[in-house]
Amino acid sequence: MKSSIITKENIKVDAADEILTLGLRTGAVVCALIGTMALCSLIAAFVIEGPLDMLRGYISAITGV
């Protein structure tokens, strides 16, 4: 009969590295959600106002006229 051998290993985990990774992943998810919301708003504006009115509003926002 063969028995398995259980070994214990000590793995050192750097807490600062784990926190940094979590922060970067959280930031990426938040950026993706904001981008999705902006895209949905842009599509809704195109559907409601039309592309010509959107272009006219964009030009007037940049020039101030």
VOBA-1610 file (N, C-alpha, C; in pm, whole numbers, padded with zeros to 5 digits, always signed):
BEGIN
Met+00084-00117+00000Met+00000+00000+00000Met+00089+00125+00000Lys+00055+00216-00089Lys+00132+00339-00098Lys+00060+00448-00020Ser+00135+00520+00056Ser+00076+00632+00130Ser+00133+00762+00075Ser+00049+00863+00075Ser+00094+00992+00025Ser+00170+01067+00133Ile+00265+01145+00089Ile+00345+01222+00182Ile+00299+01367+00175Ile+00266+01423+00286Ile+00220+01561+00293Ile+00338+01647+00338Thr+00369+01744+00255Thr+00476+01837+00291Thr+00417+01975+00310Lys+00477+02050+00397Lys+00431+02186+00421Lys+00536+02282+00367Glu+00488+02379+00291Glu+00577+02480+00237Glu+00537+02616+00292Asn+00634+02695+00320Asn+00608+02833+00362Asn+00616+02922+00239Ile+00506+02987+00209Ile+00501+03078+00095Ile+00490+03219+00151Lys+00583+03302+00112Lys+00581+03440+00160Lys+00498+03525+00065Val+00400+03593+00122Val+00311+03678+00045Val+00339+03823+00083Asp+00362+03904-00017Asp+00386+04046+00007Asp+00251+04118+00010Ala+00214+04170+00125Ala+00083+04233+00141Ala+00070+04358+00054Ala+00177+04434+00042Ala+00171+04556-00039Ala+00146+04523-00185Asp+00207+04416-00233Asp+00187+04375-00372Asp+00044+04329-00395Glu-00012+04257-00300Glu-00150+04210-00313Glu-00248+04326-00311Ile-00224+04424-00226Ile-00312+04541-00218Ile-00302+04622-00347Leu-00182+04636-00400Leu-00163+04709-00525Leu-00235+04640-00640Thr-00225+04508-00646Thr-00293+04433-00751Thr-00445+04448-00740Leu-00496+04441-00619Leu-00640+04459-00599Leu-00684+04599-00640Gly-00604+04699-00607Gly-00638+04836-00645Gly-00638+04855-00795Leu-00540+04797-00863Leu-00535+04810-01009Leu-00653+04739-01075Arg-00687+04622-01026Arg-00801+04549-01085Arg-00932+04622-01058Thr-00947+04677-00939Thr-01068+04753-00907Thr-01078+04877-00995Gly-00966+04945-01015Gly-00964+05062-01103Gly-00999+05027-01246Ala-00950+04913-01294Ala-00981+04871-01430Ala-01130+04841-01446Val-01190+04778-01346Val-01333+04748-01353Val-01415+04876-01351Val-01377+04971-01267Val-01449+05099-01260Val-01437+05174-01392Cys-01318+05173-01452Cys-01299+05239-01582Cys-01384+05174-01689Ala-01394+05042-01687Ala-01477+04972-01785Ala-01625+05008-01767Leu-01670+05018-01643Leu-01809+05055-01618Leu-01838+05198-01663Ile-01746+05289-01637Ile-01765+05428-01680Ile-01765+05437-01832Gly-01677+05365-01898Gly-01673+05364-02045Gly-01800+05307-02105Thr-01853+05201-02044Thr-01978+05143-02093Thr-02094+05240-02077Met-02099+05310-01965Met-02204+05409-01942Met-02193+05524-02041Ala-02072+05569-02070Ala-02052+05677-02166Ala-02095+05634-02306Leu-02062+05512-02344Leu-02101+05462-02475Leu-02253+05450-02487Cys-02317+05400-02382Cys-02464+05391-02384Cys-02528+05529-02393Ser-02472+05627-02325Ser-02525+05763-02332Ser-02508+05822-02471Leu-02394+05797-02534Leu-02370+05847-02668Leu-02465+05784-02769Ile-02487+05655-02758Ile-02580+05586-02848Ile-02722+05638-02828Ala-02762+05658-02703Ala-02896+05710-02676Ala-02912+05851-02733Ala-02809+05933-02723Ala-02817+06068-02779Ala-02828+06064-02930Phe-02756+05974-02995Phe-02767+05960-03141Phe-02907+05917-03181Val-02966+05827-03105Val-03101+05778-03139Val-03204+05888-03116Ile-03193+05961-03006Ile-03295+06061-02973Ile-03279+06188-03057Glu-03158+06242-03066Glu-03136+06371-03132Glu-03099+06358-03279Gly-03032+06253-03314Gly-02985+06239-03451Gly-02840+06283-03464Pro-02771+06228-03562Pro-02628+06259-03574Pro-02598+06404-03612Leu-02684+06468-03692Leu-02657+06607-03731Leu-02670+06703-03613Asp-02772+06683-03531Asp-02787+06767-03412Asp-02673+06743-03313Met-02627+06620-03304Met-02513+06591-03216Met-02387+06661-03266Leu-02365+06660-03396Leu-02248+06726-03454Leu-02258+06877-03435Arg-02377+06932-03455Arg-02398+07075-03436Arg-02373+07115-03290Gly-02421+07035-03198Gly-02398+07062-03056Gly-02252+07049-03018Tyr-02182+06953-03078Tyr-02039+06935-03050Tyr-01959+07055-03098Ile-01990+07100-03219Ile-01918+07215-03275Ile-01947+07342-03194Ser-02072+07361-03155Ser-02105+07480-03076Ser-02043+07472-02936Ala-02026+07353-02882Ala-01961+07340-02750Ala-01813+07373-02758Ile-01749+07337-02868Ile-01606+07365-02883Ile-01582+07513-02914Thr-01661+07568-03007Thr-01638+07706-03049Thr-01701+07808-02956Gly-01804+07770-02883Gly-01871+07863-02793Gly-01975+07949-02861Val-02007+07917-02985Val-02105+07996-03061Val-02240+07931-03052
//
